[in-house]
Amino acid sequence: MKNVLYVVIAVIIGCLLLSTRFIEGEIIWKEIDEGLYYTTYNAPIKSSHSDSKIDVLKISSKLYNFNLLSAKEKGGSSKTAKDWSKQENQIAVINAGMYMADHATNVGYMKNFNFVNNGRLNSDNTVAAFNRKTDSVPEFQIIDLTCQDWDVLKTQYNSFSQSIRMMDCNQKNRWSQQSKKWSMVVIGKDKEDNVLFIFSRSPYSVHDFIDILSKSSLNLHNLMYLEGGPEASFYLNHNKTTVEKMGSYETGFNENDNNNQFWRIPNVIGISKKVRD
């Protein structure tokens, strides 16, 4: 009788687990262009809101330019990701990072060639670096300030945007668990030297989202947080493929899944195709 009871309990526990989790959908890439791939797949943990899907754009840094665009440098106002893309001829656009109350200045260090948006390096431990000056460094990298030499690397690129470390250079989750959750857009680098624009409208704690991504087949090297809540934006329009993704849910701010339009943002990272000789 005890054995039967144990089996019943095990079945009940299994059903409860299945009610909150489902198997990660197979990541099937759609080729948008040479060196440019897009996918949307099921997260292995079901969120409380929206469709529990993760959108990823995989970009070859050898074939695409990464462009840091800011209203402060352009002398204009904030724009939606869609407008940034259209007006600046970008294939895809995401947030470049969180911004201050002036709706113009990046929270962390931000520099684009000779223009300085924010010259202060804060306590966050990652900086996206691109538009390299020398072939001795990767085209794009997410610098981990705890294990790489910033004093050297800051002289080897033209464009920088600092934000919060999610995964360190040893692929370890750097966020403690918390009850707060939100929609999210992040940027990553995989071990094949591709750059990843990653978006989830469904809210997760950052700790859980890092775990989801690190256990996926994305083969990540590291990750940097960009933005959360309704400001989180991802736009793609290239070769008859259009993707418009905006966040919504954010604990303590916008606790619903009702946002259906892009918010205006001051700083973005866009991509354009390199001109090949």
Backbone hydrogen bonds, N-H to C=O, Kabsch-Sander energy under -0.5 kcal/mol:
donor,donor_aa,acceptor,acceptor_aa,energy
5,L,1,M,-2.2
6,Y,2,K,-2.5
7,V,3,N,-2.1
8,V,4,V,-2.3
9,I,5,L,-2.5
10,A,6,Y,-2.5
11,V,7,V,-2.4
12,I,8,V,-2.4
13,I,9,I,-2.6
14,G,10,A,-2.4
15,C,11,V,-2.4
16,L,12,I,-2.3
17,L,13,I,-2.3
18,L,14,G,-2.3
19,S,15,C,-1.5
20,T,16,L,-0.7
20,T,17,L,-0.9
21,R,17,L,-1.4
22,F,44,P,-1.4
25,G,42,N,-1.4
28,I,26,E,-1.0
29,W,27,I,-0.6
30,K,38,Y,-2.8
31,E,29,W,-0.6
32,I,30,K,-0.7
32,I,36,L,-2.5
33,D,36,L,-1.5
36,L,33,D,-2.3
37,Y,58,K,-2.5
38,Y,30,K,-2.4
39,T,56,V,-2.3
41,Y,54,I,-2.2
43,A,52,S,-2.9
46,K,20,T,-1.5
52,S,49,H,-0.6
54,I,41,Y,-2.7
55,D,199,F,-2.8
56,V,39,T,-2.7
57,L,197,F,-2.4
58,K,37,Y,-3.5
58,K,56,V,-0.5
59,I,57,L,-0.5
59,I,195,V,-2.9
60,S,35,G,-2.5
61,S,59,I,-0.6
61,S,193,D,-0.8
63,L,60,S,-1.0
64,Y,60,S,-1.3
65,N,272,S,-3.4
67,N,65,N,-0.5
67,N,270,G,-3.2
68,L,66,F,-0.5
69,L,67,N,-0.7
69,L,268,V,-2.6
71,A,266,P,-2.4
74,K,70,S,-2.4
75,G,71,A,-1.3
76,G,71,A,-1.6
79,K,265,I,-1.9
84,W,80,T,-2.8
85,S,81,A,-2.3
86,K,82,K,-2.3
87,Q,83,D,-3.0
88,E,84,W,-1.9
89,N,86,K,-0.6
90,Q,85,S,-2.5
91,I,271,I,-2.9
92,A,271,I,-0.7
93,V,235,Y,-2.4
94,I,269,I,-2.0
95,N,233,S,-0.8
96,A,267,N,-2.1
100,M,105,T,-3.1
103,H,100,M,-2.0
107,V,98,M,-2.4
108,G,162,Q,-0.6
110,M,118,N,-2.7
111,K,160,F,-1.7
112,N,115,F,-3.1
113,F,158,N,-3.1
115,F,112,N,-2.5
116,V,114,N,-0.5
117,N,110,M,-1.8
117,N,115,F,-0.6
118,N,110,M,-2.0
121,L,119,G,-0.6
122,N,120,R,-0.6
126,T,163,S,-1.3
127,V,143,I,-1.8
128,A,161,S,-2.7
129,A,141,Q,-3.1
130,F,159,S,-2.2
131,N,139,E,-0.5
133,K,156,Q,-2.8
134,T,156,Q,-0.8
137,V,134,T,-1.1
141,Q,129,A,-2.2
143,I,127,V,-2.9
143,I,141,Q,-0.8
145,L,125,N,-2.6
145,L,143,I,-0.7
147,C,144,D,-1.5
148,Q,144,D,-1.3
150,W,148,Q,-1.1
152,V,149,D,-0.6
153,L,149,D,-2.6
154,K,150,W,-2.8
155,T,152,V,-1.4
156,Q,153,L,-1.8
158,N,130,F,-1.0
158,N,131,N,-1.9
159,S,130,F,-2.3
160,F,111,K,-2.8
161,S,128,A,-1.9
162,Q,109,Y,-2.9
163,S,126,T,-2.1
164,I,225,Y,-0.6
166,M,223,L,-2.0
167,M,223,L,-1.3
168,D,172,K,-1.9
171,Q,168,D,-2.2
174,R,166,M,-2.8
182,W,204,Y,-1.7
183,S,249,Y,-2.4
184,M,200,S,-2.6
185,V,227,E,-2.3
186,V,198,I,-2.7
187,I,224,M,-2.5
188,G,196,L,-2.4
189,K,222,N,-2.0
190,D,194,N,-2.4
191,K,219,N,-2.4
193,D,190,D,-1.5
195,V,59,I,-2.8
196,L,188,G,-2.9
197,F,57,L,-2.4
198,I,186,V,-2.6
198,I,196,L,-0.6
199,F,55,D,-2.7
200,S,184,M,-2.7
204,Y,182,W,-1.5
209,F,205,S,-2.4
210,I,206,V,-2.5
211,D,207,H,-2.0
212,I,208,D,-2.6
213,L,209,F,-2.3
214,S,210,I,-2.9
215,K,211,D,-1.7
216,S,213,L,-1.1
219,N,216,S,-0.6
221,H,189,K,-3.4
222,N,189,K,-1.5
223,L,167,M,-1.0
224,M,187,I,-2.7
225,Y,164,I,-2.8
226,L,185,V,-1.6
227,E,185,V,-1.8
229,G,183,S,-1.6
231,E,228,G,-0.7
232,A,229,G,-1.5
234,F,245,K,-2.5
235,Y,93,V,-2.4
236,L,243,V,-2.4
237,N,91,I,-2.6
238,H,241,T,-2.3
241,T,238,H,-1.6
242,T,240,K,-0.5
243,V,236,L,-2.9
245,K,234,F,-2.8
245,K,243,V,-0.5
247,G,232,A,-2.5
250,E,254,N,-1.3
251,T,181,K,-2.2
253,F,250,E,-2.2
254,N,250,E,-2.3
256,N,254,N,-2.3
263,W,230,P,-0.5
265,I,79,K,-3.2
268,V,69,L,-2.7
269,I,94,I,-2.4
270,G,67,N,-2.8
270,G,268,V,-0.5
271,I,92,A,-1.6
272,S,65,N,-1.5
274,K,63,L,-2.6
276,R,274,K,-0.6
